[in-house]
Amino acid sequence: MRIGLLSDTHLPNERRTLWDEVRTAFQGVDLILHGGDIVHPMVLDWLQEIAPVLAAQGNNDWGWTDARMSPVQVMEVCGWRLAMVHDMEPEERPIDYFLKTYLKSERADVIVTGHTHYDRLDYREGVLQINPGSPTLPRLNSMRLGTLGILDLASDKLDARIVRLGQTEGWRNPGVEYVYSSTTGLQKLVAEC
């Protein structure tokens, strides 16, 4: 199963919709997980045209509700347990802290977060931790192309990557591309530029 990951879209603002590059990157995904700070349900509707969507409620997602959104999302996919919470900052805290605080000490193989707008892919303490960054406001810079994530799951394999969406004319993309495979480990592909 292929899952698209994104967070912190903060739309609408100076843009009304997500970049076309998001749709291209999510071509063929089976599910999309939005890590929160959606701001308006039209973002979820736009993503729903690509694949089913679940979202974590972010600190900027107030004044509206949506059946696709919850403060914490937990699911089993292909035998892997995924959890998603918008804000687990600082993300360097021990994994056990996150499990106790947000998941009532339940197990998770993958934790998806958002909030910081910083892309992160890390495997530690037996858990893959992913923050896809932001496709629209990477690293809290101005509106520009940023990053998102792709998670590929099979019963015997877990692959994840952070994808840079390209460059916006006149604005550099500060994101970093990472790849993780349960068979080969973590690799940094593209340094900041």
Legacy VTK file of the C-alpha trace (Angstrom):
# vtk DataFile Version 3.0
C-alpha trace
ASCII
DATASET POLYDATA
POINTS 193 float
0.000 0.000 0.000
1.277 3.472 -0.894
0.435 6.382 1.428
0.985 10.070 0.693
2.019 12.225 3.657
1.811 15.978 4.041
1.292 18.550 6.758
1.010 22.258 7.435
-0.629 23.358 4.195
-2.186 26.448 5.849
-4.584 27.079 2.950
-6.150 29.282 1.845
-3.640 32.066 2.150
-1.985 33.727 -0.828
-2.736 30.419 -2.662
-6.201 28.915 -2.865
-5.135 25.330 -3.709
-2.159 23.039 -3.348
0.545 22.996 -5.992
0.010 20.729 -9.005
3.293 19.076 -7.949
1.444 17.604 -4.938
-1.069 15.889 -7.212
1.777 14.556 -9.373
3.727 13.240 -6.365
0.610 11.530 -5.002
-0.258 9.841 -8.307
-1.212 6.242 -7.484
-1.353 6.548 -3.677
-4.010 4.490 -1.893
-4.403 6.830 1.092
-3.342 10.347 2.080
-2.481 11.328 5.649
-2.466 15.053 6.453
-0.548 15.884 9.635
-2.655 18.941 10.531
-2.779 22.713 10.159
-5.040 22.210 7.196
-6.884 25.481 8.008
-9.878 24.838 5.701
-11.688 21.599 4.743
-11.397 22.451 1.034
-7.787 21.169 1.279
-9.089 17.754 2.364
-11.676 17.858 -0.447
-8.924 18.605 -3.004
-6.818 15.715 -1.671
-9.875 13.404 -1.604
-10.011 13.720 -5.406
-6.677 11.834 -5.414
-7.280 9.213 -2.684
-9.113 8.742 0.642
-7.864 11.170 3.314
-7.368 11.091 7.080
-6.031 14.075 9.012
-4.708 15.006 12.424
-6.253 18.143 13.868
-3.686 20.918 14.076
-3.502 23.968 16.313
-4.753 26.105 13.383
-7.708 23.820 12.606
-10.278 25.491 14.840
-13.817 26.618 14.118
-14.684 23.654 11.905
-15.009 19.895 12.098
-14.645 17.151 9.546
-15.238 13.394 9.831
-11.811 12.830 8.250
-10.044 14.748 11.039
-9.225 13.718 14.614
-6.634 14.889 17.189
-4.976 11.451 16.972
-5.212 8.947 14.121
-4.160 5.330 14.696
-4.458 2.590 12.082
-3.156 -0.836 11.088
-1.918 -1.078 7.499
-0.382 -4.260 6.098
0.462 -5.385 9.635
2.182 -2.085 10.536
0.730 0.196 13.217
0.686 3.872 12.180
-0.048 6.817 14.477
-0.436 10.467 13.518
-0.506 13.514 15.814
0.017 17.099 14.676
2.382 18.434 17.357
4.988 16.284 19.092
7.520 19.079 19.412
10.336 18.813 20.244
10.598 15.770 18.012
13.884 14.635 19.577
12.227 13.458 22.807
12.365 9.711 23.503
9.884 7.608 21.533
8.551 6.161 24.813
7.507 9.702 25.811
5.444 10.048 22.616
3.856 6.637 23.076
2.896 7.373 26.706
1.730 10.928 26.083
-0.209 10.531 22.830
-0.971 6.815 22.420
-1.629 5.638 25.994
1.555 3.528 25.767
0.258 1.574 22.772
2.784 0.342 20.225
3.462 2.198 16.967
5.770 1.212 14.127
5.437 4.580 12.382
4.684 7.996 13.897
3.660 10.811 11.539
3.806 14.383 12.854
3.651 17.938 11.569
3.651 21.403 13.155
7.327 22.336 12.722
7.263 22.665 8.905
10.673 20.892 9.004
11.057 17.657 7.052
12.249 14.775 9.216
12.742 11.066 8.621
14.323 9.163 11.470
14.406 5.571 12.655
15.079 5.216 16.370
14.020 3.050 19.264
12.335 0.682 16.787
9.989 3.361 15.405
10.060 5.255 12.115
9.342 8.934 12.795
8.207 11.044 9.831
7.445 14.732 9.578
6.795 15.419 5.881
7.456 19.125 6.361
5.172 21.445 4.417
4.485 21.462 0.675
3.519 25.151 0.801
5.434 26.827 3.658
8.622 24.783 4.093
10.605 25.555 7.218
8.252 28.481 7.884
9.573 30.387 4.873
7.262 32.289 2.549
4.901 30.487 0.157
6.987 28.199 -2.101
7.350 24.576 -3.095
8.388 22.423 -0.140
8.301 18.761 0.807
5.951 15.834 1.360
6.336 12.150 2.155
5.617 8.778 0.579
5.233 5.626 2.664
5.187 2.205 0.948
4.020 -0.694 3.092
3.926 -4.434 2.529
3.590 -7.127 5.168
7.346 -7.705 5.178
8.713 -4.292 4.179
8.415 -0.604 5.032
9.884 2.092 2.774
9.571 5.832 3.314
10.912 8.944 1.696
10.772 12.702 1.941
10.340 14.269 -1.506
11.268 17.803 -2.532
8.629 19.171 -4.894
11.022 21.240 -6.978
11.837 24.938 -7.010
9.538 27.937 -7.102
10.954 30.558 -9.452
13.017 32.987 -7.412
12.708 30.962 -4.175
14.863 28.027 -3.156
13.303 24.899 -1.689
15.012 24.388 1.692
13.863 20.774 2.055
16.050 17.686 2.295
15.285 14.373 0.598
15.622 11.223 2.693
14.948 7.565 1.993
14.374 4.839 4.579
13.990 1.134 3.874
13.433 -1.519 6.497
15.993 -3.583 4.593
18.775 -0.982 4.097
18.229 1.773 6.694
18.226 5.565 6.353
19.958 7.597 3.633
20.152 11.354 3.088
19.833 11.932 -0.666
19.848 15.671 -1.229
21.400 18.206 1.115
19.936 21.643 1.628
20.802 23.989 -1.195
LINES 1 194
193 0 1 2 3 4 5 6 7 8 9 10 11 12 13 14 15 16 17 18 19 20 21 22 23 24 25 26 27 28 29 30 31 32 33 34 35 36 37 38 39 40 41 42 43 44 45 46 47 48 49 50 51 52 53 54 55 56 57 58 59 60 61 62 63 64 65 66 67 68 69 70 71 72 73 74 75 76 77 78 79 80 81 82 83 84 85 86 87 88 89 90 91 92 93 94 95 96 97 98 99 100 101 102 103 104 105 106 107 108 109 110 111 112 113 114 115 116 117 118 119 120 121 122 123 124 125 126 127 128 129 130 131 132 133 134 135 136 137 138 139 140 141 142 143 144 145 146 147 148 149 150 151 152 153 154 155 156 157 158 159 160 161 162 163 164 165 166 167 168 169 170 171 172 173 174 175 176 177 178 179 180 181 182 183 184 185 186 187 188 189 190 191 192
